[in-house]
Amino acid sequence: MKKVLNTIYYIVLACISFIGILLIISVLPIKNNIKFLTVLSGSMEPTIHTGSVVLIKPNSSYKIGEIVTFSTNSKNNIPTTHRIVELRIQDGENIFKTKGDANDSTDTEEVLEKNIEGKFYFSIPYLGYIIDFVRRPIGLAIVILIPALLIIYDQVKRITKEVKKMKEDKKVEMNEVNNDAENN
C-alpha cells in the first residue's frame, strides 16, 4: 500500500509540475516566446486531436503545407490552428489561405502574415482537457487538495513513526534504569 501511495504521490506531483511549467513558460512576456494553446475543435483531425495542447512559436516566414495558429478579425478572437494551402503576395505582404485537415473547403477569411501567432511544432493529445479542468474552481481545488492531502498524510505518518520510536526509546531507557536499580 505504501508503494502504491508513493507512486501516486510522485505521478500527481510530476503532472502538476509539468502543467505548471507549461503554463508559466507560455505566459512569460518574452518576444517570440513559445505558446501552448488548447485545441477546441476537430478541424485538424487526425493530425491534431480535439483537446490537445499545441506548441507554437513565431517564425520569420511561413510556407505552404505548414500548420500555423492565427487570429482573425472575428468577434470572439479565438486563435485558429489550420494548414496553409495557398500563398499570394499583395502590396508586398504575404496573404495565406488556410484549411483545416478535416474540413472540405478552405477557410473563408484569408490570413495576413502579421496575424499569424506562430508555427505548429507538436501537440500533446488530451492534455488540453486536463488544463481546462484545472482552470475551473473544482479542478483547481482538486489539484491543490490532492497533493496537500498526500503531503499531510506523509507528515502524519512520519510524526507517528517518530513518536513510536521516542516511546520505545523511553521504555528501553526506563527498563535500563530499573535493571540498574535492582542490581545495586
Backbone as ProteinMPNN parsed JSONL, in Angstrom:
{"seq_chain_A": "MKKVLNTIYYIVLACISFIGILLIISVLPIKNNIKFLTVLSGSMEPTIHTGSVVLIKPNSSYKIGEIVTFSTNSKNNIPTTHRIVELRIQDGENIFKTKGDANDSTDTEEVLEKNIEGKFYFSIPYLGYIIDFVRRPIGLAIVILIPALLIIYDQVKRITKEVKKMKEDKKVEMNEVNNDAENN", "coords_chain_A": {"N_chain_A": [[0.827, -1.195, 0.0], [1.969, 1.198, 0.756], [3.897, 1.63, -1.235], [2.258, 1.98, -3.458], [0.84, 4.328, -2.801], [3.007, 6.118, -2.616], [3.884, 6.033, -5.277], [1.631, 7.066, -6.616], [1.624, 9.594, -5.45], [4.069, 10.716, -6.456], [3.54, 10.65, -9.197], [1.294, 12.342, -9.458], [2.436, 14.7, -8.464], [4.454, 15.103, -10.394], [2.893, 15.472, -12.715], [1.433, 17.793, -12.052], [3.544, 19.593, -11.745], [4.61, 19.561, -14.351], [2.449, 20.59, -15.888], [2.215, 23.087, -14.663], [4.723, 24.245, -15.288], [4.521, 24.352, -18.102], [2.384, 26.183, -18.381], [3.445, 28.471, -17.143], [5.734, 29.048, -18.707], [4.539, 29.642, -21.172], [3.218, 32.053, -20.728], [5.082, 33.966, -20.141], [6.415, 37.184, -20.758], [8.09, 37.225, -23.238], [9.692, 38.094, -26.194], [8.829, 36.54, -29.225], [8.289, 34.169, -27.932], [7.545, 30.77, -27.091], [4.278, 29.309, -27.227], [1.64, 27.666, -25.568], [-1.308, 26.262, -26.515], [-4.763, 25.332, -26.283], [-6.534, 23.036, -28.249], [-9.662, 23.459, -29.572], [-11.489, 22.453, -31.382], [-12.35, 19.945, -33.868], [-11.233, 20.395, -36.36], [-8.688, 19.91, -37.362], [-8.3, 17.209, -37.262], [-7.073, 14.071, -38.417], [-4.601, 14.893, -37.602], [-4.181, 16.733, -35.491], [-5.698, 16.298, -32.477], [-8.893, 17.04, -30.991], [-8.903, 18.766, -27.928], [-6.236, 18.572, -27.519], [-3.019, 19.923, -26.587], [-1.203, 22.374, -28.174], [2.059, 23.279, -29.266], [3.292, 26.307, -30.25], [5.338, 28.568, -32.133], [6.493, 31.747, -33.018], [7.611, 32.443, -36.35], [9.936, 33.666, -38.834], [9.092, 33.46, -41.422], [6.539, 31.806, -43.372], [5.365, 28.769, -44.922], [3.658, 27.073, -47.619], [1.796, 24.261, -46.68], [2.631, 24.146, -44.056], [1.524, 24.053, -40.65], [-0.206, 26.497, -38.935], [-0.954, 28.859, -36.312], [-3.367, 31.312, -35.99], [-4.908, 34.548, -35.606], [-8.089, 35.932, -36.231], [-10.169, 38.568, -37.538], [-12.492, 38.255, -36.2], [-15.265, 38.424, -33.829], [-15.006, 36.839, -31.47], [-12.316, 36.251, -31.385], [-10.774, 33.961, -30.953], [-7.921, 32.028, -31.272], [-7.035, 30.208, -34.261], [-5.989, 27.079, -35.492], [-4.704, 25.977, -38.374], [-3.834, 24.52, -41.587], [-1.6, 25.934, -43.987], [-2.579, 26.46, -47.258], [-2.392, 27.911, -49.513], [-0.618, 30.652, -50.956], [-0.28, 34.069, -51.521], [0.976, 37.176, -52.751], [0.383, 40.466, -51.939], [0.683, 43.834, -52.449], [3.258, 43.676, -51.379], [2.923, 42.165, -49.113], [2.531, 39.039, -47.485], [-0.172, 36.902, -47.987], [-2.301, 34.438, -46.797], [-4.115, 31.452, -47.579], [-5.97, 29.234, -45.688], [-6.716, 25.974, -44.299], [-8.523, 23.586, -42.482], [-7.486, 20.273, -41.787], [-9.523, 18.381, -41.596], [-11.618, 19.64, -42.757], [-13.786, 20.297, -45.578], [-13.519, 22.421, -47.316], [-11.578, 25.44, -48.004], [-10.743, 28.008, -45.569], [-12.931, 30.811, -45.131], [-12.006, 33.418, -44.665], [-9.046, 35.136, -45.548], [-5.643, 35.051, -44.37], [-3.524, 37.381, -42.983], [0.013, 37.742, -42.859], [0.931, 39.06, -40.587], [-0.985, 38.441, -38.745], [-0.525, 35.884, -37.97], [0.206, 33.868, -35.306], [2.048, 31.896, -34.756], [4.036, 29.035, -35.772], [3.053, 25.659, -35.847], [4.452, 23.12, -33.844], [4.386, 20.741, -32.255], [1.999, 18.476, -30.72], [0.263, 17.626, -27.7], [-1.722, 15.115, -27.053], [-4.976, 15.296, -25.606], [-4.196, 16.636, -23.259], [-5.138, 19.184, -23.058], [-7.748, 18.937, -22.127], [-7.295, 18.348, -19.461], [-5.977, 20.672, -18.585], [-8.004, 22.533, -19.061], [-9.883, 21.574, -17.216], [-8.482, 22.035, -14.82], [-8.489, 24.781, -14.761], [-10.989, 25.41, -13.88], [-12.954, 26.031, -10.908], [-13.466, 23.664, -9.289], [-11.639, 21.858, -10.337], [-9.202, 23.163, -9.845], [-9.291, 23.165, -7.083], [-9.128, 20.415, -6.578], [-6.611, 19.857, -7.659], [-5.037, 21.225, -5.911], [-5.825, 20.193, -3.423], [-5.373, 17.338, -3.503], [-2.464, 16.94, -3.695], [-1.858, 18.32, -1.305], [-3.19, 16.799, 0.656], [-1.815, 14.392, 0.32], [0.745, 15.172, 1.137], [0.211, 15.924, 3.804], [-0.649, 13.435, 4.787], [1.734, 11.972, 4.499], [3.398, 13.398, 6.281], [2.045, 13.062, 8.747], [2.327, 10.323, 9.0], [5.114, 10.146, 9.272], [5.509, 11.59, 11.65], [4.038, 10.028, 13.45], [5.538, 7.675, 13.352], [7.947, 8.627, 14.423], [7.128, 9.389, 17.013], [6.399, 6.876, 18.055], [8.91, 5.684, 18.017], [10.248, 7.32, 19.856], [8.783, 6.72, 22.185], [9.384, 4.017, 22.427], [12.163, 4.157, 22.788], [12.209, 5.521, 25.225], [10.96, 3.64, 26.841], [12.826, 1.557, 26.76], [14.949, 2.87, 27.984], [13.859, 3.318, 30.538], [13.581, 0.685, 31.411], [16.267, -0.017, 31.555], [17.118, 1.701, 33.619], [15.574, 0.693, 35.735], [16.601, -1.93, 35.85], [19.26, -1.361, 36.577], [18.801, -0.267, 39.071], [17.794, -2.473, 40.466], [19.983, -4.146, 40.432], [21.78, -2.87, 42.11]], "CA_chain_A": [[0.0, 0.0, 0.0], [2.871, 2.341, 0.856], [4.498, 1.834, -2.548], [1.217, 2.485, -4.345], [0.608, 5.729, -2.441], [4.189, 6.878, -3.02], [3.863, 6.129, -6.735], [0.571, 8.024, -6.943], [2.121, 10.899, -4.999], [5.061, 11.232, -7.39], [2.905, 10.851, -10.503], [0.493, 13.565, -9.34], [3.378, 15.809, -8.322], [5.095, 15.312, -11.698], [1.883, 16.036, -13.628], [1.164, 19.175, -11.654], [4.751, 20.359, -12.061], [4.696, 19.674, -15.803], [1.413, 21.527, -16.333], [2.599, 24.408, -14.163], [5.853, 24.749, -16.089], [3.98, 24.708, -19.42], [1.601, 27.404, -18.285], [4.326, 29.593, -16.804], [6.561, 29.357, -19.879], [3.75, 30.219, -22.259], [2.727, 33.404, -20.428], [6.185, 34.899, -19.922], [6.416, 38.209, -21.81], [9.334, 37.144, -23.992], [9.438, 38.241, -27.623], [8.923, 35.277, -29.974], [8.207, 33.063, -26.983], [6.646, 29.673, -27.417], [2.964, 29.362, -26.587], [0.876, 26.425, -25.513], [-2.73, 26.565, -26.682], [-5.635, 24.166, -26.305], [-7.315, 22.888, -29.472], [-11.059, 23.373, -29.153], [-12.356, 21.813, -32.373], [-11.777, 18.807, -34.585], [-10.955, 20.767, -37.749], [-7.371, 19.418, -37.783], [-8.236, 15.755, -37.086], [-6.469, 13.332, -37.317], [-3.267, 15.414, -37.297], [-4.247, 17.295, -34.134], [-6.985, 15.903, -31.885], [-9.604, 17.957, -30.104], [-8.456, 18.631, -26.546], [-4.773, 18.534, -27.459], [-2.302, 21.17, -26.374], [-0.225, 22.536, -29.242], [3.151, 24.22, -29.048], [3.545, 27.14, -31.422], [6.399, 29.557, -31.969], [6.552, 32.641, -34.178], [8.706, 32.271, -37.316], [10.124, 34.839, -39.689], [8.321, 33.234, -42.646], [5.692, 30.618, -43.353], [5.282, 28.148, -46.243], [2.512, 26.209, -47.911], [1.907, 22.941, -46.06], [2.877, 24.274, -42.617], [0.369, 24.307, -39.792], [0.019, 27.733, -38.19], [-2.04, 29.369, -35.476], [-3.581, 32.706, -36.347], [-6.105, 35.222, -35.108], [-8.847, 36.604, -37.284], [-10.826, 39.793, -37.077], [-13.822, 37.899, -35.697], [-15.625, 38.965, -32.514], [-14.523, 36.021, -30.357], [-10.857, 36.334, -31.45], [-10.14, 32.718, -30.513], [-6.958, 31.62, -32.302], [-7.347, 29.03, -35.069], [-4.814, 26.357, -35.965], [-5.001, 25.316, -39.646], [-2.707, 24.34, -42.506], [-1.511, 26.877, -45.102], [-2.774, 25.734, -48.514], [-2.147, 28.812, -50.641], [0.086, 31.882, -50.61], [-0.195, 35.096, -52.557], [1.583, 38.412, -52.264], [-0.364, 41.652, -52.353], [1.33, 45.045, -51.929], [4.448, 43.274, -50.635], [2.567, 41.428, -47.888], [2.079, 37.656, -47.688], [-1.552, 36.603, -47.593], [-2.426, 32.986, -46.834], [-5.383, 30.723, -47.489], [-5.767, 28.127, -44.761], [-7.764, 24.95, -44.306], [-8.408, 22.513, -41.508], [-7.329, 18.983, -42.462], [-10.797, 17.655, -41.603], [-12.624, 20.451, -43.453], [-13.904, 20.054, -47.018], [-13.125, 23.597, -48.094], [-10.66, 26.378, -47.35], [-11.379, 29.0, -44.705], [-13.483, 31.926, -45.908], [-11.147, 34.59, -44.494], [-7.618, 34.989, -45.77], [-4.872, 35.383, -43.18], [-2.34, 38.21, -43.19], [1.163, 37.185, -42.134], [1.03, 39.712, -39.273], [-1.98, 37.839, -37.845], [-0.099, 34.533, -37.598], [0.838, 33.862, -33.983], [3.192, 31.006, -34.756], [4.016, 27.76, -36.474], [2.808, 24.474, -35.03], [5.603, 22.22, -33.751], [3.905, 19.424, -31.834], [0.818, 18.51, -29.85], [0.162, 16.619, -26.65], [-3.146, 14.766, -27.072], [-5.863, 15.268, -24.442], [-3.717, 17.447, -22.134], [-5.994, 20.373, -23.002], [-8.892, 18.645, -21.259], [-6.818, 18.451, -18.077], [-5.732, 22.09, -18.311], [-9.322, 23.166, -18.976], [-10.462, 21.153, -15.943], [-7.75, 22.696, -13.735], [-8.871, 26.204, -14.769], [-12.285, 25.547, -13.203], [-12.774, 26.015, -9.451], [-13.393, 22.315, -8.727], [-10.369, 21.277, -10.791], [-8.131, 23.812, -9.102], [-9.377, 22.668, -5.704], [-8.618, 19.045, -6.567], [-5.168, 19.895, -7.919], [-4.398, 21.712, -4.686], [-6.162, 19.311, -2.302], [-4.751, 16.011, -3.571], [-1.08, 16.981, -3.201], [-1.837, 18.74, 0.101], [-3.563, 15.639, 1.47], [-0.704, 13.437, 0.263], [1.817, 15.71, 1.982], [-0.249, 15.803, 5.19], [-0.605, 12.009, 5.11], [3.14, 11.602, 4.648], [3.922, 14.017, 7.506], [1.425, 12.389, 9.897], [2.975, 9.02, 9.072], [6.469, 10.35, 9.806], [5.385, 12.012, 13.054], [3.605, 8.842, 14.194], [6.7, 6.789, 13.425], [8.908, 9.248, 15.338], [6.564, 9.299, 18.367], [6.546, 5.472, 18.465], [10.332, 5.461, 18.281], [10.577, 8.004, 21.118], [8.182, 5.929, 23.262], [10.164, 2.788, 22.53], [13.45, 4.544, 23.391], [11.954, 5.857, 26.626], [10.657, 2.383, 27.511], [14.111, 0.875, 26.904], [15.705, 3.644, 28.982], [13.256, 3.051, 31.844], [13.957, -0.695, 31.765], [17.677, 0.002, 31.951], [17.187, 2.347, 34.935], [15.023, -0.269, 36.688], [17.574, -3.022, 35.98], [20.395, -0.839, 37.338], [18.356, -0.087, 40.445], [17.687, -3.797, 41.055], [21.333, -4.705, 40.574], [22.504, -2.16, 43.185]], "C_chain_A": [[0.869, 1.256, 0.0], [3.485, 2.664, -0.501], [3.494, 2.429, -3.523], [0.97, 3.972, -4.07], [1.79, 6.614, -2.828], [4.227, 7.072, -4.533], [2.827, 7.142, -7.188], [1.02, 9.441, -6.596], [3.088, 11.499, -6.016], [4.488, 11.469, -8.784], [2.099, 12.143, -10.492], [1.403, 14.783, -9.258], [4.055, 16.124, -9.655], [4.128, 15.949, -12.695], [1.61, 17.495, -13.313], [2.356, 20.061, -11.996], [4.859, 20.601, -13.56], [3.689, 20.69, -16.328], [1.761, 22.942, -15.888], [3.717, 25.027, -14.973], [5.372, 25.163, -17.477], [3.236, 26.029, -19.376], [2.474, 28.618, -18.002], [5.152, 30.009, -18.019], [5.749, 30.098, -20.934], [3.244, 31.629, -21.967], [3.841, 34.406, -20.144], [6.237, 35.904, -21.071], [7.752, 38.286, -22.56], [8.98, 37.228, -25.469], [9.717, 36.91, -28.324], [8.948, 34.053, -29.06], [7.29, 31.975, -27.527], [5.322, 29.905, -26.703], [2.377, 27.963, -26.602], [-0.591, 26.808, -25.547], [-3.523, 25.263, -26.724], [-6.461, 24.17, -27.587], [-8.765, 22.61, -29.073], [-11.972, 22.668, -30.152], [-11.614, 20.694, -33.08], [-11.392, 19.126, -36.02], [-9.602, 20.275, -38.257], [-7.199, 17.915, -37.532], [-7.799, 15.117, -38.394], [-5.083, 13.848, -36.923], [-3.187, 15.936, -35.869], [-5.635, 17.0, -33.584], [-7.586, 17.021, -31.038], [-9.152, 17.697, -28.673], [-6.95, 18.535, -26.404], [-4.235, 19.911, -27.08], [-1.257, 21.227, -27.477], [0.842, 23.531, -28.817], [3.335, 24.981, -30.351], [4.661, 28.123, -31.085], [6.413, 30.431, -33.209], [7.783, 32.353, -35.038], [8.829, 33.543, -38.138], [9.365, 34.691, -41.006], [7.566, 31.915, -42.532], [5.514, 30.11, -44.779], [3.998, 27.327, -46.375], [2.791, 24.829, -47.31], [2.159, 23.003, -44.56], [1.567, 24.532, -41.881], [0.704, 25.521, -38.943], [-1.196, 28.061, -37.331], [-2.151, 30.853, -35.76], [-4.843, 33.238, -35.692], [-6.789, 35.885, -36.29], [-9.465, 37.862, -36.706], [-12.225, 39.514, -36.53], [-14.03, 38.422, -34.281], [-15.024, 38.166, -31.362], [-12.997, 35.979, -30.285], [-10.147, 35.118, -30.85], [-9.178, 32.291, -31.61], [-7.387, 30.319, -32.984], [-6.037, 28.395, -35.503], [-5.218, 25.557, -37.2], [-3.747, 25.255, -40.498], [-2.764, 25.399, -43.612], [-1.626, 26.074, -46.395], [-2.479, 26.606, -49.733], [-1.481, 30.079, -50.126], [0.032, 32.825, -51.8], [0.381, 36.353, -51.922], [0.8, 39.586, -52.833], [0.257, 42.862, -51.667], [2.505, 44.699, -51.013], [4.166, 42.491, -49.358], [2.07, 40.027, -48.24], [0.664, 37.496, -47.154], [-1.767, 35.115, -47.826], [-3.888, 32.549, -46.862], [-5.081, 29.525, -46.606], [-6.946, 27.164, -44.834], [-7.488, 23.963, -43.173], [-8.335, 21.186, -42.241], [-8.65, 18.222, -42.576], [-11.899, 18.415, -42.355], [-12.616, 20.156, -44.949], [-13.401, 21.222, -47.849], [-12.191, 24.497, -47.295], [-11.453, 27.352, -46.482], [-11.845, 30.186, -45.551], [-12.609, 33.178, -45.817], [-9.7, 34.245, -44.812], [-6.881, 35.5, -44.538], [-3.654, 36.215, -43.579], [-1.202, 37.638, -42.35], [1.284, 37.796, -40.741], [0.032, 39.14, -38.266], [-1.635, 36.411, -37.439], [0.664, 34.626, -36.276], [2.055, 32.948, -33.938], [2.946, 29.743, -35.545], [3.828, 26.635, -35.457], [4.046, 23.591, -35.036], [5.201, 20.825, -33.288], [2.678, 19.6, -30.949], [0.925, 17.398, -28.821], [-1.328, 16.284, -26.541], [-3.773, 14.76, -25.679], [-5.384, 16.083, -23.237], [-4.568, 18.7, -21.966], [-7.216, 20.164, -22.126], [-8.496, 18.798, -19.788], [-6.611, 19.908, -17.7], [-7.05, 22.831, -18.175], [-9.995, 22.826, -17.652], [-9.809, 21.886, -14.77], [-8.102, 24.179, -13.654], [-10.205, 26.45, -14.064], [-12.071, 25.445, -11.692], [-12.64, 24.617, -8.857], [-12.077, 21.648, -9.112], [-9.188, 21.85, -10.039], [-8.114, 23.312, -7.658], [-8.796, 21.254, -5.617], [-7.104, 19.032, -6.744], [-4.407, 20.4, -6.688], [-4.617, 20.721, -3.541], [-5.44, 17.966, -2.342], [-3.293, 16.052, -3.126], [-0.994, 17.384, -1.729], [-2.177, 17.569, 1.018], [-2.46, 14.582, 1.472], [0.459, 13.887, 1.145], [1.445, 15.58, 3.455], [-0.182, 14.34, 5.64], [0.83, 11.567, 5.381], [3.715, 12.164, 5.945], [3.342, 13.364, 8.759], [2.07, 11.024, 10.099], [4.374, 9.142, 9.69], [6.429, 10.731, 11.29], [4.997, 10.824, 13.92], [4.772, 7.881, 14.389], [7.719, 7.326, 14.44], [8.421, 9.168, 16.79], [6.692, 7.864, 18.888], [7.996, 5.167, 18.829], [10.737, 6.106, 19.611], [10.025, 7.233, 22.308], [8.981, 4.662, 23.507], [11.513, 3.073, 23.197], [13.289, 4.836, 24.875], [11.693, 4.591, 27.441], [11.954, 1.597, 27.771], [14.937, 1.561, 27.983], [15.176, 3.377, 30.393], [13.604, 1.631, 32.321], [15.4, -0.762, 32.233], [17.841, 0.61, 33.338], [16.684, 1.382, 35.996], [15.99, -1.432, 36.938], [18.796, -2.575, 36.797], [20.038, -0.698, 38.809], [18.26, -1.452, 41.163], [19.05, -4.427, 41.3], [22.114, -4.036, 41.699], [21.903, -2.49, 44.48]], "O_chain_A": [[0.555, 2.246, -0.662], [3.584, 3.832, -0.878], [3.846, 3.291, -4.328], [0.9, 4.776, -5.0], [1.6, 7.729, -3.312], [4.565, 8.153, -5.014], [3.106, 7.98, -8.045], [0.812, 10.373, -7.373], [2.946, 12.661, -6.396], [4.909, 12.396, -9.476], [2.209, 12.951, -11.414], [1.154, 15.79, -9.921], [4.211, 17.294, -10.005], [4.504, 16.86, -13.433], [1.563, 18.334, -14.212], [2.176, 21.174, -12.491], [5.164, 21.712, -13.994], [4.042, 21.556, -17.128], [1.615, 23.889, -16.66], [3.662, 26.21, -15.309], [5.77, 26.215, -17.978], [3.433, 26.892, -20.231], [2.252, 29.686, -18.573], [5.253, 31.198, -18.322], [6.224, 31.071, -21.52], [2.871, 32.339, -22.901], [3.562, 35.585, -19.927], [6.115, 35.519, -22.234], [8.446, 39.302, -22.508], [8.085, 36.528, -25.945], [10.715, 36.245, -28.046], [9.556, 33.033, -29.385], [6.384, 32.236, -28.318], [5.26, 30.612, -25.697], [2.594, 27.186, -27.532], [-1.062, 27.583, -24.714], [-3.014, 24.226, -27.148], [-7.023, 25.199, -27.963], [-9.056, 21.664, -28.341], [-13.103, 22.319, -29.815], [-10.407, 20.521, -32.911], [-11.237, 18.209, -36.827], [-9.386, 20.228, -39.468], [-6.081, 17.403, -37.584], [-8.171, 15.643, -39.443], [-4.458, 13.305, -36.012], [-2.251, 15.625, -35.132], [-6.636, 17.411, -34.17], [-6.871, 17.834, -30.452], [-9.03, 16.546, -28.253], [-6.438, 18.429, -25.29], [-4.914, 20.925, -27.234], [-0.516, 20.268, -27.698], [0.566, 24.496, -28.105], [3.511, 24.387, -31.415], [4.895, 28.46, -29.925], [6.352, 29.924, -34.329], [8.859, 32.058, -34.52], [7.934, 34.388, -38.135], [9.031, 35.692, -41.64], [7.895, 31.045, -41.726], [5.509, 30.892, -45.729], [3.36, 26.95, -45.392], [3.899, 24.304, -47.426], [1.927, 22.019, -43.857], [0.638, 25.14, -42.413], [1.758, 25.578, -38.31], [-2.308, 27.603, -37.591], [-1.15, 31.569, -35.77], [-5.723, 32.481, -35.282], [-6.136, 36.341, -37.228], [-9.297, 38.171, -35.527], [-13.045, 40.424, -36.41], [-13.074, 38.817, -33.614], [-14.578, 38.753, -30.376], [-12.442, 35.697, -29.223], [-9.05, 35.239, -30.305], [-9.577, 32.201, -32.771], [-8.011, 29.452, -32.372], [-5.084, 29.096, -35.843], [-5.971, 24.587, -37.104], [-2.727, 25.863, -40.171], [-3.841, 25.723, -44.114], [-0.871, 25.126, -46.613], [-2.335, 26.102, -50.846], [-1.742, 30.524, -49.008], [0.269, 32.425, -52.939], [0.283, 36.56, -50.713], [0.585, 39.687, -54.041], [0.344, 42.906, -50.44], [2.718, 45.355, -49.993], [5.089, 42.189, -48.602], [1.287, 39.851, -49.173], [0.348, 37.896, -46.034], [-1.464, 34.59, -48.898], [-4.763, 33.176, -46.265], [-4.046, 28.877, -46.765], [-8.015, 27.489, -45.353], [-6.345, 23.565, -42.948], [-9.05, 20.988, -43.223], [-8.868, 17.499, -43.548], [-12.989, 17.882, -42.561], [-11.582, 19.809, -45.519], [-12.911, 21.032, -48.962], [-12.032, 24.342, -46.084], [-12.664, 27.503, -46.637], [-11.225, 30.52, -46.561], [-12.488, 33.919, -46.793], [-9.192, 33.202, -44.401], [-7.425, 36.282, -43.758], [-2.853, 35.796, -44.414], [-1.429, 37.112, -41.261], [1.7, 37.112, -39.807], [0.191, 39.335, -37.061], [-2.358, 35.793, -36.659], [1.638, 35.369, -36.154], [2.989, 33.192, -33.173], [1.822, 29.423, -35.931], [4.378, 26.67, -34.356], [4.629, 23.336, -36.09], [5.635, 19.832, -33.873], [2.361, 20.7, -30.494], [1.58, 16.378, -29.036], [-2.105, 17.072, -26.002], [-3.179, 14.284, -24.711], [-6.131, 16.204, -22.266], [-4.702, 19.219, -20.857], [-7.674, 21.092, -21.459], [-9.267, 19.311, -18.977], [-7.02, 20.337, -16.621], [-7.207, 23.663, -17.281], [-10.613, 23.691, -17.031], [-10.493, 22.31, -13.839], [-8.018, 24.772, -12.579], [-10.51, 27.584, -13.692], [-11.101, 24.83, -11.249], [-11.782, 24.399, -8.002], [-11.471, 20.95, -8.299], [-8.28, 21.121, -9.639], [-7.051, 23.068, -7.087], [-8.057, 20.941, -4.684], [-6.399, 18.287, -6.063], [-3.255, 20.025, -6.468], [-3.694, 20.442, -2.776], [-4.945, 17.503, -1.314], [-2.907, 15.271, -2.256], [-0.162, 16.861, -0.988], [-1.523, 17.371, 2.042], [-2.198, 13.952, 2.497], [1.083, 13.068, 1.82], [2.274, 15.17, 4.268], [0.285, 14.044, 6.74], [1.107, 10.879, 6.364], [4.452, 11.464, 6.64], [4.066, 13.136, 9.728], [2.329, 10.615, 11.231], [4.76, 8.33, 10.531], [7.232, 10.241, 12.083], [5.556, 10.63, 14.999], [4.962, 7.339, 15.478], [8.284, 6.56, 15.221], [9.215, 8.909, 17.694], [7.057, 7.662, 20.046], [8.274, 4.484, 19.814], [11.477, 5.512, 20.395], [10.702, 7.098, 23.327], [9.225, 4.28, 24.652], [11.951, 2.32, 24.067], [14.128, 4.445, 25.687], [12.141, 4.474, 28.582], [12.152, 1.047, 28.854], [15.56, 0.891, 28.807], [15.956, 3.227, 31.333], [13.887, 1.419, 33.5], [15.722, -1.472, 33.185], [18.613, 0.1, 34.15], [17.301, 1.259, 37.054], [16.179, -1.864, 38.075], [19.304, -3.339, 37.619], [20.857, -0.969, 39.687], [18.609, -1.557, 42.339], [19.236, -5.158, 42.273], [23.065, -4.638, 42.197], [22.358, -2.001, 45.514]]}, "name": "protein", "num_of_chains": 1, "seq": "MKKVLNTIYYIVLACISFIGILLIISVLPIKNNIKFLTVLSGSMEPTIHTGSVVLIKPNSSYKIGEIVTFSTNSKNNIPTTHRIVELRIQDGENIFKTKGDANDSTDTEEVLEKNIEGKFYFSIPYLGYIIDFVRRPIGLAIVILIPALLIIYDQVKRITKEVKKMKEDKKVEMNEVNNDAENN"}
